[in-house]
Amino acid sequence: MNNQLINDLNNARIIGQNVLANSLKRGLTNFASEADAAAAQDFALARAPDNLYSNGKTS
């Protein structure tokens, strides 16, 4: 194979790896955001009874 073809194949491989890496990073970031939001909601719901009692509201 000539050098230009080898360079083109290497460049295509690098681009493909970057696409996969970016997709993985985006997916993990979205997963972490959703997990954080769910955890915050669970924490707020768990604390709700305590907040009601500390505010003097019982019903």
C-alpha positions as a Markdown table, in Angstrom:
| # | Residue | x | y | z |
|---|---|---|---|---|
| 1 | Met | 0.0 | 0.0 | 0.0 |
| 2 | Asn | 1.2 | 3.5 | -0.6 |
| 3 | Asn | 1.8 | 6.0 | 2.2 |
| 4 | Gln | -1.2 | 8.2 | 1.4 |
| 5 | Leu | -3.6 | 5.2 | 1.7 |
| 6 | Ile | -2.0 | 4.2 | 5.0 |
| 7 | Asn | -2.3 | 7.8 | 6.3 |
| 8 | Asp | -6.0 | 7.9 | 5.2 |
| 9 | Leu | -6.7 | 4.7 | 7.0 |
| 10 | Asn | -5.0 | 5.9 | 10.1 |
| 11 | Asn | -6.9 | 9.1 | 10.0 |
| 12 | Ala | -10.2 | 7.3 | 9.6 |
| 13 | Arg | -9.4 | 5.1 | 12.5 |
| 14 | Ile | -8.5 | 8.1 | 14.7 |
| 15 | Ile | -11.8 | 9.8 | 13.7 |
| 16 | Gly | -13.8 | 6.7 | 14.4 |
| 17 | Gln | -12.2 | 6.3 | 17.8 |
| 18 | Asn | -12.9 | 9.9 | 18.6 |
| 19 | Val | -16.5 | 9.5 | 17.6 |
| 20 | Leu | -16.9 | 6.5 | 19.9 |
| 21 | Ala | -15.1 | 8.2 | 22.8 |
| 22 | Asn | -17.3 | 11.3 | 22.5 |
| 23 | Ser | -20.4 | 9.2 | 22.4 |
| 24 | Leu | -19.3 | 7.2 | 25.4 |
| 25 | Lys | -18.5 | 10.4 | 27.3 |
| 26 | Arg | -21.8 | 12.0 | 26.4 |
| 27 | Gly | -23.7 | 8.9 | 27.4 |
| 28 | Leu | -21.9 | 8.6 | 30.8 |
| 29 | Thr | -22.4 | 12.3 | 31.4 |
| 30 | Asn | -26.2 | 12.0 | 30.7 |
| 31 | Phe | -26.4 | 8.9 | 32.9 |
| 32 | Ala | -24.6 | 10.7 | 35.8 |
| 33 | Ser | -26.9 | 13.7 | 35.4 |
| 34 | Glu | -30.0 | 11.6 | 35.6 |
| 35 | Ala | -28.7 | 9.6 | 38.5 |
| 36 | Asp | -27.9 | 12.9 | 40.4 |
| 37 | Ala | -31.4 | 14.2 | 39.7 |
| 38 | Ala | -33.0 | 11.0 | 40.9 |
| 39 | Ala | -30.8 | 10.9 | 44.0 |
| 40 | Ala | -31.7 | 14.6 | 44.8 |
| 41 | Gln | -35.4 | 13.8 | 44.4 |
| 42 | Asp | -35.1 | 10.7 | 46.6 |
| 43 | Phe | -33.3 | 12.8 | 49.2 |
| 44 | Ala | -35.9 | 15.5 | 49.1 |
| 45 | Leu | -38.8 | 13.0 | 49.5 |
| 46 | Ala | -37.0 | 11.3 | 52.3 |
| 47 | Arg | -36.5 | 14.6 | 54.1 |
| 48 | Ala | -40.1 | 15.9 | 53.5 |
| 49 | Pro | -41.6 | 14.4 | 56.7 |
| 50 | Asp | -38.8 | 15.9 | 58.8 |
| 51 | Asn | -39.3 | 19.3 | 57.1 |
| 52 | Leu | -43.0 | 19.2 | 57.8 |
| 53 | Tyr | -42.5 | 18.5 | 61.5 |
| 54 | Ser | -39.8 | 21.0 | 61.9 |
| 55 | Asn | -42.1 | 23.7 | 60.4 |
| 56 | Gly | -44.8 | 22.9 | 62.9 |
| 57 | Lys | -47.0 | 21.3 | 60.2 |
| 58 | Thr | -48.3 | 17.8 | 61.0 |
| 59 | Ser | -50.9 | 17.3 | 58.4 |
